[in-house]
Amino acid sequence: WLGDGFCYNIAPYNTAACGWDGGDCVEFNRLYPDCDTPNAYLIGNGFCHNWAPHNTAACGYDGGDCAEFNRLYPDCDAIAYLIGNGKCDNYAPNNTTACGYDGGDCLP
């Protein structure tokens, strides 16, 4: 898995001995030195993973992927990709004020 284009932020891969996962983790280590996720390849992949540790300051709020979600729904604990997807998920936490009534999907 060394040098396959995905950063595996776990030993032995993301270590000096393995060349920071064959170079795959160099940029991740530079941008997010305190991000403690084994799934570094999910950071900044275009999808908001709005749970810890990804959606934290240390991980750049999922590499910026959660910026819009956090701005619109700062107190929403739902899975981000289910909010505003065109289908009303009529259950908590999705259909709540905090989540904008499922991103507007549950509004009449």
Stockholm file with secondary structure:
# STOCKHOLM 1.0

chainA/1-108         WLGDGFCYNIAPYNTAACGWDGGDCVEFNRLYPDCDTPNAYLIGNGFCHNWAPHNTAACGYDGGDCAEFNRLYPDCDAIAYLIGNGKCDNYAPNNTTACGYDGGDCLP
#=GR chainA/1-108 SS CTTSSCCCCSTTTSSGGGHHHHTTTHHHHHHCTTCCCSCGGGTTSSSCCCSTTTTSGGGHHHHTTTHHHHHHCTTCCSCGGGTTSSSCCCSTTTSSTTTHHHHTTTCC
#=GC SS_cons         CTTSSCCCCSTTTSSGGGHHHHTTTHHHHHHCTTCCCSCGGGTTSSSCCCSTTTTSGGGHHHHTTTHHHHHHCTTCCSCGGGTTSSSCCCSTTTSSTTTHHHHTTTCC
//
